[in-house]
Amino acid sequence: MKMGSNYLAILGVTTVTTVMSCSPAKKEYASFELYPVRTGSLTEMEYTPLATKFYLWSPTAEEVRLMLYDAGEGGHAYETVKMEPTEDGTWTTSVDENLLGKFYAFNVKINDKWQGDTPGINAHAVGVNGKRAAIIDWKTTNPEGWESDRRPSLKSPADMIIYEMHHRDFSVDSTSGIKNKGKYLALTEHGTMNSDKLLTGIDHLIELGVTHVHLLPSSDYASIDETKLEENHYNWGYDPANYNVPDGSYSTDPYQPATRVKEFKQMVQALHRAGIRVIMDVGLSSRNLKDEEVAKGLTQTVLAYDGIAIIVNPENPVADLDIDTIARIYKGEIKNWSEVGGNDAEIVLIGREAGSGTRDGFESITGTEDACVYRQELTSTGDVITTVAQNPDAIGYASLASVKDSVKALSVGGVAPAEDTVKDGSYVIQRPFVLVTKDGVALSATARKFFDYITSADAASIISEAGAVAAN
């Protein structure tokens, strides 16, 4: 699901009132469905050498300011411009000078409180770490031949051969023979080989017969500090900060806003020329919202629940553990299986990588945040299951929907993990799958259709077939 130009919103009812003040008249809405909907293009910034126009949709705002900056980070705004409201809830202004290379942010006052700087949800270019949007000439981001770029034809979905790819992982290995390791441009390099003279990079995809590359999240995400890429932090990217901007850590220069955009286009163009289509992955949340996120105006709608199974090797005689014991095991306070009725063997702790929704759910429920002493932190549910299946002394956790006969799921406090125990709440180690919506932001027609469908009975049956427990 793409939550880019418009957030999803929950519906309500009835009237509109108007409050008069010395500021422009502010409308108050009793429900989200009464919000005016912006028509036409959702463009946030239109640049020309003579003037730049700015737009921000915020129907509940009392005032909106545009701040202009010389740099993408640091320093103060060199100019603040008051924006004017229009009938459809959009605030506008125009700055009649050449702003090429400058940066901007909006600040919105709601209920007499300024909300803080934001690049806006429709920003398409940003500075380093995505805190400020950038004013660029979009023509400069087009590689040669971009206007004629077309995705390869597909006769039938049955012909699809999909390769799931993480930008960094695909090319970062020291023996890949690729110059732009971990970058968008890695997929533009032909003729690369590893030390065994085997093809790597895009040529490897071609020889495999791949028809589609499914990119793991590529939107500008929050957890990687783009000013400290030498520290080699890692994330899958399921915490997007700017949905409509490519992430800067995969570009050759995150400080230059146009660079990430152009290099992403070069990557797509190279894949198309190789006969490969591109699929973009945008993530939903698989945990409850945190208090600070709710305080920022986010709302969650639970679609389904997933039990987090505590798994061991089938040879392990232990069948049940309570929450407190599980927590003590993962904090390293219980180190041997014999302490909980098992064999005399050291407990091998397997978990997921930082940023995983499964890990966040497990640690928050067991009260082990930042306290687990993992032997291994793996990057997928499949890897956790495989590792536990191969080690008689291992313990791990995994989505109940993915658990196989190769491992044994323990009961927790005498309750076995199953659809009925997850649904009635008696199996307590579970997490929600949620849609995250923004208070005060209406949904587009397309988003409304998706919201209505994904919360319908038809979708509930699909959710159940996938192994999760539908909320409705």
C-alpha positions in Angstrom: 0.0 0.0 0.0 1.3 3.4 -0.8 0.7 6.2 1.7 2.3 8.9 -0.3 0.3 11.9 -1.5 -2.5 11.4 0.9 -2.9 9.8 4.3 -5.9 7.6 5.0 -8.4 8.9 7.4 -11.2 7.5 9.6 -14.7 8.9 8.9 -17.2 10.6 11.2 -20.3 12.7 11.0 -22.1 16.1 10.7 -21.7 19.8 10.7 -19.3 22.7 9.9 -19.1 25.8 11.9 -17.1 29.0 11.4 -15.1 30.9 14.0 -14.5 34.6 13.3 -11.3 36.3 14.4 -8.9 39.0 13.2 -7.1 36.2 11.3 -8.6 34.7 8.1 -11.8 32.8 9.0 -11.1 29.4 10.4 -13.5 26.6 9.6 -14.0 23.8 12.2 -15.1 20.4 11.0 -17.1 17.9 13.1 -15.8 15.0 10.9 -13.0 14.2 8.5 -15.4 13.5 5.6 -16.5 17.2 5.7 -13.0 18.4 4.9 -12.6 20.0 1.5 -10.5 17.9 -0.9 -7.8 19.5 -2.9 -8.4 19.1 -6.6 -5.9 18.8 -9.5 -2.2 18.3 -8.9 -0.9 17.7 -5.4 2.3 19.4 -6.3 3.9 21.2 -3.3 6.5 23.3 -5.0 6.7 24.6 -8.6 10.0 26.2 -9.6 10.9 28.6 -12.4 13.8 31.0 -12.5 11.4 33.9 -12.1 9.3 32.6 -9.2 8.6 29.6 -7.1 5.1 28.7 -6.0 4.4 26.8 -2.8 1.2 24.8 -1.8 0.3 23.1 1.5 -3.1 21.4 2.1 -4.1 22.0 5.8 -7.8 22.8 6.2 -7.7 23.0 10.0 -4.8 25.4 10.1 -5.2 28.9 11.6 -1.9 30.2 10.0 0.8 28.7 7.8 4.3 30.0 7.4 6.9 29.1 4.7 10.5 29.2 5.9 13.4 29.5 3.4 16.9 28.2 4.2 20.3 28.4 2.5 21.2 24.8 3.6 19.5 21.4 4.0 20.5 21.3 7.7 21.7 23.7 10.3 21.2 27.4 10.5 18.1 29.5 10.7 15.6 30.5 8.1 16.8 33.6 6.2 13.2 34.5 5.3 9.7 33.7 6.6 6.7 34.1 4.3 3.1 34.1 5.3 0.9 31.8 3.3 -2.7 32.5 2.3 -5.7 30.1 2.5 -7.9 29.1 -0.4 -11.4 27.5 -0.4 -10.2 23.9 -0.7 -8.1 24.0 2.4 -4.8 24.7 0.5 -2.5 27.4 1.6 -0.4 29.1 -1.1 2.3 31.7 -1.7 4.7 32.7 -4.4 8.3 34.0 -4.0 9.2 36.1 -7.0 12.9 35.4 -7.2 15.2 32.6 -8.3 15.3 30.1 -5.4 17.2 27.4 -7.1 19.4 25.5 -4.6 17.5 26.8 -1.6 15.6 24.7 1.0 12.2 25.2 2.7 9.9 24.0 5.4 6.4 24.7 6.5 5.1 25.5 10.0 1.4 25.2 10.7 -0.6 26.7 13.6 -3.5 24.5 14.8 -5.5 25.3 18.0 -3.2 28.2 18.7 0.0 26.0 18.7 2.7 26.0 16.1 3.3 22.3 15.1 7.0 22.6 14.1 8.9 22.5 10.8 7.9 20.0 8.2 9.0 19.5 4.6 5.3 18.5 3.8 3.9 15.1 2.9 4.2 15.9 -0.9 7.9 16.9 -0.9 9.7 15.3 -3.8 13.3 16.4 -3.0 14.9 17.0 0.4 18.2 17.8 2.0 20.4 15.4 4.0 18.2 13.5 6.5 15.0 14.8 5.0 14.3 17.6 7.5 13.9 20.3 4.8 12.5 20.1 1.3 14.6 21.3 -1.6 14.0 23.6 -4.5 15.5 22.0 -7.6 15.0 22.1 -11.4 13.4 18.8 -12.1 14.8 18.7 -15.7 18.3 18.3 -14.2 17.3 15.0 -12.6 16.4 13.3 -15.9 19.2 11.0 -17.3 19.6 11.0 -21.0 16.7 9.2 -22.7 14.5 9.4 -19.6 11.5 11.0 -21.5 11.3 7.9 -23.7 11.8 5.3 -20.9 9.0 2.7 -20.8 8.6 -0.4 -18.7 9.1 -3.7 -20.5 6.0 -5.4 -21.9 4.4 -8.3 -20.0 2.1 -10.8 -21.8 0.8 -12.5 -18.6 1.2 -12.2 -14.8 2.1 -15.9 -15.0 5.3 -15.0 -16.7 6.6 -13.0 -13.7 9.8 -14.0 -12.1 10.3 -11.7 -9.1 13.6 -11.0 -7.3 13.2 -9.2 -3.9 16.1 -6.9 -3.4 17.6 -4.7 -0.6 19.6 -1.9 -2.3 22.5 -2.2 0.1 22.7 -6.0 0.4 22.6 -6.6 -3.3 25.9 -5.1 -4.1 27.8 -4.2 -0.8 29.9 -7.4 -0.7 33.6 -6.6 -1.0 34.0 -9.3 -3.7 31.0 -8.1 -5.9 33.2 -6.4 -8.4 30.8 -3.4 -8.3 32.1 0.1 -8.0 29.0 1.8 -6.4 28.5 -0.7 -3.7 25.2 -0.4 -1.8 24.0 2.4 -4.1 21.3 2.9 -6.7 24.0 3.1 -9.4 25.1 -0.4 -8.6 22.3 -1.6 -10.9 23.7 0.4 -13.8 27.0 -1.4 -13.9 27.5 -4.1 -16.5 30.3 -6.6 -16.8 30.8 -7.0 -13.0 32.1 -10.3 -11.6 33.2 -11.7 -8.3 36.5 -13.4 -7.5 35.2 -16.7 -8.9 34.4 -15.0 -12.3 30.7 -15.3 -11.7 28.4 -12.5 -12.9 27.2 -10.1 -10.3 24.9 -7.1 -10.3 22.4 -6.5 -13.1 24.1 -9.1 -15.3 23.4 -11.8 -12.7 19.7 -10.8 -12.7 19.6 -11.0 -16.5 21.2 -14.5 -16.5 18.6 -15.7 -13.9 15.8 -14.7 -16.2 14.3 -12.2 -13.7 11.4 -10.2 -15.1 10.7 -8.0 -12.0 12.9 -6.5 -9.3 10.9 -6.0 -6.1 12.8 -3.2 -4.2 12.5 -3.2 -0.4 11.6 0.3 0.8 13.3 3.0 -1.1 11.5 6.0 0.3 13.6 8.4 2.4 13.5 6.7 5.9 14.3 8.1 9.3 16.5 5.5 11.0 19.7 6.1 9.0 21.8 9.2 9.7 22.9 10.2 6.2 25.6 12.4 7.7 27.3 9.3 9.3 27.2 6.6 6.6 30.7 5.5 7.5 29.2 4.1 10.7 27.4 1.4 8.6 24.0 1.5 10.3 21.4 -0.8 8.8 17.7 -0.9 8.4 15.2 -2.4 6.0 13.5 1.0 5.6 10.1 0.4 7.1 10.1 3.8 8.9 9.7 6.3 6.0 10.0 10.0 6.7 9.3 11.2 3.2 7.3 8.8 1.1 7.9 10.6 -2.2 11.7 11.0 -2.0 14.3 8.3 -2.6 16.5 7.5 0.4 19.7 9.4 0.5 21.9 6.7 2.0 21.7 4.8 -1.4 22.9 7.8 -3.4 26.4 8.9 -3.9 25.8 12.2 -2.3 22.9 12.6 0.2 23.7 16.3 0.6 22.7 17.1 -3.0 18.9 16.8 -3.4 18.9 16.2 -7.1 21.5 13.4 -6.9 19.4 10.8 -5.2 16.5 11.5 -7.6 18.6 11.3 -10.8 20.5 8.2 -9.6 17.2 6.4 -8.8 15.9 7.2 -12.3 19.2 5.9 -13.8 18.7 2.6 -11.9 15.1 2.3 -13.1 16.2 3.1 -16.6 19.0 0.5 -16.6 16.6 -2.2 -15.3 14.0 -1.4 -18.0 16.7 -1.5 -20.7 17.6 -5.0 -19.4 14.0 -6.1 -19.8 13.3 -5.9 -16.0 10.3 -4.2 -14.5 10.5 -2.5 -11.1 8.2 -3.0 -8.1 8.3 -0.6 -5.1 7.7 -1.8 -1.6 6.0 0.5 0.9 5.5 -0.9 4.4 2.6 -0.8 6.9 3.2 -0.9 10.6 3.2 -4.2 12.6 3.1 -2.7 16.0 1.0 -0.3 18.1 1.7 3.4 17.9 3.9 4.8 20.6 2.6 7.6 22.9 4.9 10.2 21.2 3.5 9.2 17.8 -0.1 9.5 19.0 0.8 12.9 20.4 1.9 14.0 16.9 -1.6 13.3 15.6 -1.3 9.8 14.3 -4.1 7.3 14.7 -4.1 3.5 14.1 -6.7 1.3 12.7 -6.1 -2.4 13.5 -6.6 -4.7 10.5 -5.4 -8.0 12.0 -3.5 -9.6 14.8 -0.5 -11.9 14.6 0.6 -14.2 17.4 4.3 -14.2 18.0 5.2 -17.8 18.6 8.1 -18.8 21.0 9.8 -21.6 19.1 12.3 -24.3 20.0 13.7 -27.3 18.3 11.3 -30.3 18.2 13.8 -32.3 20.3 13.6 -29.9 23.2 11.4 -31.4 25.9 10.2 -28.0 27.2 6.6 -27.4 26.2 5.5 -24.3 28.2 7.0 -21.1 29.6 5.4 -18.1 31.3 6.1 -14.5 30.3 8.4 -13.8 33.2 10.5 -16.9 32.5 10.8 -16.0 28.8 11.9 -12.5 29.8 14.5 -13.9 32.2 15.8 -16.2 29.5 16.2 -13.4 26.9 17.9 -11.1 29.4 20.4 -13.8 30.2 19.3 -14.4 33.8 18.4 -18.1 32.9 21.2 -19.6 30.9 20.6 -23.3 30.9 17.6 -25.3 29.8 17.9 -27.5 32.9 16.7 -24.5 34.9 13.3 -24.7 33.2 12.8 -28.4 33.0 14.9 -29.1 29.9 18.2 -30.7 29.0 21.5 -29.7 30.6 22.5 -27.4 27.8 23.2 -23.7 27.3 20.3 -21.8 25.9 21.1 -20.2 22.5 19.1 -17.0 22.0 17.9 -16.2 18.5 16.1 -13.0 17.6 15.4 -10.5 14.9 17.4 -7.5 13.9 16.8 -4.0 15.3 13.9 -2.3 13.6 12.0 -5.5 13.1 8.3 -5.3 13.9 8.3 -8.8 15.3 11.2 -7.9 17.6 9.6 -4.7 18.7 6.4 -6.6 19.6 8.2 -9.4 21.4 10.4 -7.1 23.5 7.6 -4.7 24.4 5.3 -7.4 25.6 8.0 -9.3 27.6 9.5 -6.1 28.9 13.0 -6.8 27.5 13.6 -3.7 25.4 17.3 -3.1 25.0 18.0 -6.0 27.5 18.1 -9.1 25.3 21.5 -10.9 25.0 21.0 -12.4 21.5 23.5 -14.9 20.2 22.2 -14.1 16.7 20.1 -11.3 15.3 18.7 -12.4 12.0 17.0 -10.4 9.2 14.0 -12.6 8.4 11.4 -14.8 10.0 12.5 -17.6 7.7 16.1 -17.4 9.0 15.0 -17.5 12.6 12.9 -20.7 11.9 15.7 -22.4 10.0 18.3 -21.6 12.7 16.1 -22.9 15.5 15.2 -26.0 13.5 18.9 -26.8 13.1 20.0 -26.2 16.7 18.4 -28.4 19.6 19.4 -25.8 22.2 18.1 -22.7 20.4 15.0 -20.6 21.2 13.5 -17.9 19.0 10.4 -16.0 18.2 8.5 -15.8 14.9 5.2 -14.9 13.3 2.7 -17.6 14.1 1.5 -17.5 10.5 5.0 -18.6 9.4 5.7 -21.4 11.9 6.4 -24.8 10.3 6.6 -28.4 11.5 10.4 -28.0 11.6 10.1 -26.2 14.9 7.9 -26.5 18.0 5.8 -23.6 19.3 5.6 -23.4 23.1 2.5 -22.5 25.0 2.8 -19.4 27.1 1.4 -19.5 30.6 -0.5 -22.7 29.6 -2.1 -21.1 26.5 -1.1 -22.5 23.1 -0.7 -20.0 20.2 -3.6 -20.5 17.8 -6.1 -18.3 15.9 -8.8 -18.5 18.6 -6.4 -17.8 21.5 -4.9 -14.8 19.6 -8.4 -13.5 18.7 -9.7 -13.7 22.3 -6.5 -12.3 23.7 -5.6 -15.3 26.0 -2.4 -15.8 24.1 -0.7 -12.6 25.1 2.4 -12.5 22.9 0.8 -10.9 19.8 1.1 -7.8 17.7 -1.3 -5.8 15.6 -1.1 -5.0 11.9 -2.3 -1.5 11.6 -3.1 1.3 9.1 -1.6 4.5 10.3 -3.6 7.6 9.6 -3.1 11.3 10.3 -5.6 13.4 12.3 -6.8 16.3 10.3 -5.8 15.0 6.9 -8.5 13.8 4.6 -8.2 10.7 2.3 -8.2 10.9 -1.5 -10.8 8.9 -3.5 -8.2 6.2 -4.2 -7.2 6.0 -0.5 -10.8 5.9 0.6 -11.5 2.9 -1.7 -8.5 1.1 -0.3 -9.4 1.9 3.3 -13.0 0.7 2.8 -11.8 -2.5 1.1 -9.0 -3.4 3.5 -11.4 -3.1 6.5 -14.2 -5.1 4.8 -15.4 -8.7 5.2 -13.9 -9.6 1.8 -10.4 -8.5 2.9 -10.9 -10.3 6.3 -11.1 -13.6 4.5 -7.9 -12.9 2.6 -6.2 -11.9 5.9 -7.3 -15.2 7.5 -6.1 -17.2 4.5 -2.7 -15.5 4.9 -2.4 -16.9 8.4 -3.2 -13.7 10.4 -6.3 -13.1 12.6 -8.6 -10.5 11.1 -9.7 -7.8 13.5 -13.2 -7.6 12.0 
